[in-house]
Amino acid sequence: MKIVLITGANRSIGLETAKQLSKKGLFVYLGTRDLKKGQAVVKDLIENGFQNIQAIQIDVTKPETILEAKKNVESEQGKLDILINNAGISKGFPESVLTTSIKDIQDVFDVNYFGTISVTQTFMELLKKSENPRISNITSGLGSLSLHSDPNWKYYDVKLASYVPSKALVNAYTILLAYELKDLPFKVNAIDPGYTATDFNHHSGPGTVESAASFIVKHTLTEENAPTGKFFSNDIEDDGEVSPW
């Protein structure tokens, strides 16, 4: 049985991804900052027929919780096959580069960028014990510098001082990580689930959590010959799913 850890998985896209992977027979660690809330979510899932899901406390901004989570996975499973770096925050819209405080920018970077790195580095030892390890860094089309430079892009006017550069950094980190792991059986990709209606955006997105999670699962459960170091977007309609960076 493959073992997966999803950060920020107690609601929205992360939770739906956990449900879909559980249905496919994977053992899912549902990452949550508040363990009691996570356990309540898992209890509800089990009562509704889901199996092989366990809440695990992990706050991507607190190294001690990441290390403790790694120790728990190691003692219970001995390895990790899939890491989905899903935890993320935004300070909302609008967010001007002229007035947004350094503190607000740092808060977003701590979760979206540094948190992704911290979790990945901590769990690398367990991922290397997998025969076909996968790392999916959940990103956004808003992290594409190419798209943000195109006045014809439908989200061109959505310029957010902290969120946009944090996701651009996640994309850059994905490229670097994929390169360093290229001689191992890893597949490392940035996955944009698309503009989805969630609490994150006050349910303003046109997409569903089911579609978003399905897209993540598709580009995570990949074959041996699948690409690595790519940026896949659920919002790309005409040119396939590989998004410009």
Secondary structure, 3 states (H helix, E strand, C coil): CCEEEECCCCCHHHHHHHHHHHHCCCEEEEEECCHHHHHHHHHHHHHCCCCCEEEEECCCCCHHHHHHHHHHHHHHCCCCCEEEECCCCCCCCCECCCCCCHHHHHHHHHHHHHHHHHHHHHHHHHHCCCCCCEEEEECCHHHCHHHHCCCCCCCCCCCECCHHHHHHHHHHHHHHHHHHCCCCCCEEEEEECCCECCHHHCCCCCECHHHHHHHHHHCCCCCCCCCCCCEEECCCCCCCCECCC
